[in-house]
Amino acid sequence: MKKNIRISAILVFVLMICINTTVFANNTEKCVDSSLLLNTPVTEVSTDIQPKGNILDQATIRLSDNGNGSVNVYGTVFGSVTCDKIILKMTVQRYSNGAWYNVRTYSDTAYNTSYFTKSYNLQVTRGYHYRMKAACVGYKNGVTESKSPITDGIYIN
């Protein structure tokens, strides 16, 4: 009888360990120059929202796989005030031979606004990871503030 209780206690103990054990899968994502190389169709990043009183509140950029070698390049800038000028410069980069190379840059300017957004579709070479970098700059009464978000890389098949 004691033997059955001991075996039961051991089985319960082993079962408790198995239930509370977390299994981590092998993470095959590679990080290059602060960007993960992902196999997802979309990558997006937003900068932190700043306290009121600054020129820019937030900047968001997104790179999406449209399929057939086309990507959508999207960026938006939110000002905490009406800016004299907002510049949004978005650069798409391709990862090749261990480094990021510029593929295309879009530079746009808006005047007397607190919100600015742009979107473009771009044909790219399949079989590579692509990421997006942006420079978001706001000007108000001679004062300049900028944000420089960078997305992770997405694989375009």
N, C-alpha and C positions, 0 to 999 in steps of 0.2 A: 504494500500500500504506500509506504514512504517513497519507494522507488517511482511509482506512478505520479505522485505529487511533485517530486523533484524534476521528473521529465516534463511535466506540465508547466512547472515554473520556468524551466529553461526555455521551453518553446514560447511561452508568453513573453519572456525577456527578449528573445531573438526577434519575435514578431514586432515588438515595440521598437526595437532598433531599426528594423527594416522600414517601418512606417514613418519614422522620424528622420530617415536619411534622405538628404537631397542629392540628386544625381545631376552633375553638371555635364552637359554635352560638350564635345570638343568644339571650341570656338575657332572657326576657320577664317573669320574676318581678319583682314590685315589692315593695320593702320599705317598710313603714309602721309607725312607732313600734316598731321593733325586731322586727317580725314580717313574714316573707315572705308574700306572697299566692300560695298554691299551688293547683294543680289535682290534688291527690291526695286519696284518701278518708280518710286518717288523718294526724294530726299528734300527735307525742308529744315530751315533753322531760323529762329527769331532771336534778336538781341534782347537783352533785359530792358524792361521798361524803366526809364529814368524818373526820378522825382520831378514834380512840376517845377518850373523855373528854368529848365534846360530847353534847348532849342528842339532837339529830337527826342521823341518818346521811344520809338521802336522801329526796327527795320526787319522785314521778313523776306527771305528769298527761297525759291523752290525750283527744283529741276525735276521734270517728269518725263517718263518714257511714253511717247505717243504710239509707239510701234513702228515698224517698217523703217527704222533708222532715223526717226524724227523725235526730237525732244522739245519740251516746252520750257522756256526760260521765263521765270516770273519774279518780280520784285515789287515791294511796296515799302514806302517810308511814311511814318506818322510823326508829325511835328507836334510839340506841346504848345506851339504858338503858330500864327500865320507867318511863314518864312518869306523873306524877300526872294530867296531862291533855294530850290532843292535840286541836287544833282544825284542821279542814280546811275552808276556805272556797273554793269554786270558782265562778268567774263566767264565763259564756259571753257573748262580745261579738260584735256584727255590725259589719262595715265598711260604712259608707254615707257618701256625700258627703265623703270625705276624712278621716273620723274613725272611731274605735271607740266603739260605744255598748253599754252593758250591756243584755242581753236577760233573763238570769235568774241569780240567785245561790243556791247551795246552801251552807248552813253546818251542819256537823256536829261533834259533840264526842264523844270517847271518854275513858274514865278508866282509870287503872292498866293501861296497855298499852304495848308497844313497837312495835306495828304497827296501822295503821288504814287501811282502804280503803272507798271508797264509789263507787257507780256509779248513774247516772240516765239515762233516755231523755227527750229533749226534742223537741217539735215546733217547727220554725223555719220562717221564710219562705224559700222557695227563691229562688235568683238572687243570693245574696250570699256573701261570704266570712265565716267565723266563726272565732274563736279562743277560747282559754281562758286565764284567769289564775287563779292560786291563791295563797292565803296559808296556809302550813302552819306551825303554831305548837306547840311543845312546852314543857311546864312541868314542872320537877322541883325540889322543895325551894326554891321561891321564885325560881328562875332560869328565864329565858325565852329560847328560841332560835327563830328563824323562817327560813323560806325562801319565796321568791316567784317561782316559775317562771311563764313565759309561753310558750305554743305559737305556732307560725306559724298563719296563717289558711288554712282549706280552703274551697273553693268548693262550695256545696250547690246542686245542680241539680234 
